[in-house]
Amino acid sequence: MNKEFLQLFLEKTGFPQEAKEAYAQAVEKLDGEAMDGAIEFFYENDFSIPLTQPLVDDMAENAGLSPYTVWGLLLVLAAESARQDYLENGISEEIFWDTFCDLRYKALECKENYGVFGTFVAFWYPIFYRCDIVKLGRLEYETIIYDGPPRTLSGHTIRPGDKVLNIHIPSSGEPFDRESRLDSYRQAYAFFRKLRKDGPLVCLCHSWLLYPEYRKALPKTSNILSFMDDFTILEMDDGGFDDAWRVFGPSAEGPAAELPERTSMQRAFKQYLLSGGKTGAALGLLLFDGERLLY
């Protein structure tokens, strides 16, 4: 294990001291050769989480650690090679570090929900090691192949097989106001000039944050509602509130009447759920011409 890179990574991505200490203690319990072998296996098998999981489970059991912590460390240490891959793909070191701050966000979510630093969403990370995602300002942009029906918006048509961008909203704690989002769209418009050619920036987003019914739960001044307004909603998925943990943390599995009310968002969503409000997610399309959003 490259402990020097681990220390560098935790510094560059802003891990809090408590997390640094927890990872340092965990590293001392792990078999270094087993970890190096697991990272090599991870790369050789196209970053397969299911195939790598048994190696993670074995290391966790032998070291007396949570598999979530071992996954967190494996992904940090595996980023040493990813760093070089990003640079070779013409992506700046600054963008690399900004992008991989995601491991800090997920480590803090893991601590809040499961009591240990690490990650309980390892399945989310292969796109990072394939260099298919970058964070530009407030938002993350994943390059994907569009596989839906043809869609036309503001005179621009996207078709199956087109390369487009999939927007993700990391839990970074950064401002999420309209100007912060516009700044991110401007950065993405410049960064992805080869992908968009002479056309607008084309982005999709499938998220609970776009579900129109939540307009009934949130105040009109909410940044979430403002974010919805950036998109043309294409599809709605009515169903469960799988992202409830993002609002309520580890209490999300409990009865609605017992959900916490520590924040204004928690209070708004609790009242909404108690009143029988619908839950779900939606797919939205965003077009940006470098200066303004197109509808």
N, C-alpha and C positions, 0 to 999 in steps of 0.2 A: 504493500500500500504506500502510495506517495503522500505522506503526512504533510509535507511542505505544500503540496498543491491543495490539500484539504484546508489547511490554514489560510492560504491565499484566497481560495474560493469563498470561505465563510466571511473573510474581511471584505472582499470586493462586492459581495451580494448583501452585505448588511445584516448578517445573522446577529441576533441579540446575544449578549454574553452568556446568558443561561443556556442557550442552545449550543453555543460553542463548547461550553464546559461539558454538556451532556454528550455531544458527539466525541469529544476528546476522551471521555471516560469509556464510551462504547468501543472506540477504536482499540483501546488497550485490551479489551476482552476478546476481540475478534482474531481469527486466524488470518494473518496477512496473505499467505499463499492461497487460501481458499477464496478470499475476496478478490485477489488479482485474477484467479481462475474464473470466478463468476463474471467479472467485468469482461474478460476475453470472450467467454461464452455468450454473453449478452450481445456483443458486437458481431460475433460470428453467426448468430442466429437472428439477424435482422431485428435486434432489440425486442425479441419476443418476451413479453411478461409471463405468459403461462409456462413457457419452457424454462425460464430463469427462476420461477417461483420456488421449485423444490430446493435449489441451491441456497436461496435466501432463507427458506425455512430451516434447513440444516444448520446454516451458520448461526441463525437466531437461537435455535435450541442448544447448540454447543456452547454458545456464549452467554446464555441466560438473558437474551435481549428480545424485545418485541420485533417481529418481522417488519413492522412499519419503520422502526429505527434502522434496521439493516438495509431496507430499501432506500431510505433517505441517504445513508452513507454511500451505498453503491452508486446511486445516481449522481451524487456529488463527485465521487472519485472518477466515474466514467466520463465526466464532463471535461477531463483533461484532454482526451482525444477529440471530443466534440469541439473544443475551443479551436484546435488546429483546423478541423473540418470547416468551421464557420469562416475562418480567415481565408482558407483556400477557395471558398465559394464567394469571395469578395465582400463578405460581411465584416464590418469593423469590429474591433475588440470591444469598443464601448457598447455596441448593440448586442454583442454576445453576452456581456455581463448583465446588461439590462434584461435580456431575455431569460437568462438563467436565475435571475432573482426569483423566478417562479418557485424554485425549490425552497426558498425562504417562506414565501406565502403559504405553501402547502405544509411546511414544517410547523408553522404557527397554528394552522387549522388543525393539524393532527394533535398538537399539544392540547388545544382547547377541547377537542372532541374525544380524544382517547388517552390523554394524560402523558403522552410521550412525544418527543420530537422525532420526526420522520415523515413518512407520507403513507396515507391509506388509499391513494389514487395513483398507484404506479402505472396503471393502464393508460394514463393520460400522457405519459412522457416519451414514448417512441418517436413522436413527431419532432421532439427537440433534438434528438440524436441523429435524425435524418436531415437536419437543417431545414425543416419544412415550416418553421415558425420563427417569427421575430417580434419583439416588443418595440413599438415605436411610440414614445410618449405614454399615454395612459392605457393604450389597448394593445392586444396581441393579434397578429395577423398570420393565419395558417394558409399556405397555398394548397388548394384542393382542385379536383376535377369535378366540374358541375355535372350531375347526373339526373337532374330533374327535367321537366318539360320546358320547351322554349318559353321565355318570359320577355316581354317588351315593356320597357319603362322609359318615358321621356325620349322616345325615338331610338333607344338602344336595346338590342335584343341579345340575350344570353341563350346559348344552345348547349345541349348535352355534349360533353367533351371539351368545353371551354375551361381554361384555367381561370379561377376566380379566387377571392380571398374569403376566408372564414374568420370572422371576428370573435375573439374571446375577451372576456372582461376579468382580468385577474384581481384577486382580493388584496391589492397592494396598499390600500388605504389612501391612495393619492386622490386629489380632487377629481370629481366626475361631472363637473359642470360642462355646459355647452362649449365654452371656449377651450377647455382642456381637450374635449373630444375633437373639436375642429382642428386643433393643433396636431393631434394624432393623425387625423385624416390627411392633413397637408403633408406630414412626414411620409405617410404611406404612399401618397400620390407621387412624390418624388422618388421614393425608394423603389417602387414597383413600376417604373416607367417602361421597362422592357416587357413586362407582363401585360400591361394595359395598352401598349403601343401608343396610338394617337387618341385612344378613347378615354372615357372616364374611369375612375377607380370603381371596380365592381366588387361589392362585399355582400356576403350572406351572414346571417347570425341566427342561430337557433338557441333560444334561451327563455328561461322563465321571466327574465326582465322585459321581454317583449309581449307578454301575454296581456291582451287588451283589457281583460276583465279586472286586472289589478288597478285600473284607473279608479275603480270604485273604492279601493282600499287606501290609496295614497293621496296626499294633498297635491293640489295643482302645481305647487312649487317644487315638487319632487324631481330630482335629477334623473330618476328612473323613468318617469313619464316623459321628460325631455329627451331621453335616449330613445324611447319608443318613437318619438316624433321624427327622429332621424331616418326611420325606415318606412318602407311600404310593406305592410304585412301580407304575406303570401298564403300562409297556412297557419291554422291553430290546432293545437293538440290539447283537448280537454282531458283531464285525468288527475293523477295523483300529484302531490306537491313533493317531488323527489328532492328538490333543493331547499326544503324547509330547514335543514341543518345550517344553511348559509345565513338564515335569519335568526334561528333560535339556538344554534349550537347543539350540544349533546341533549338538550331538553326537547328536541324536535320530535322524538318518538313518543312523547307522552300525550295525554288527552289535551285537547285544545284549551280546556278551562284551566289547565295547570301550566300553560306556556308562560315563560317569563315576560316581563314588561319593562325591562331595563332601558330600552331605547325607544325612540319614537317609531321606528320601523316595526319593532316587535309589538308595540301597542296597536299600531294600525293593522298589522296582519292578524294579530290575535282576535281583534274585534271582527275583522272581515271573516275569519274562519268560523267564529262563534255564530255569526249571522247567516252561515250557510253559503258563503261565497264560493264560486267555482275556482278550481286551481288547474294549472296547466302550463304550457309553454307555447311559443310561436316561432315561426320562421319568417325572417324579414329580409328585404333586399334594400341595399343602400348604394346609391350612385353619387360620386363626388367628382366634380370637374376641375378640382384644384383650388377653387374659390368658394363654391357653394354646393349644397346638396341638391340633387335633381329628383323631381317627383313626377 
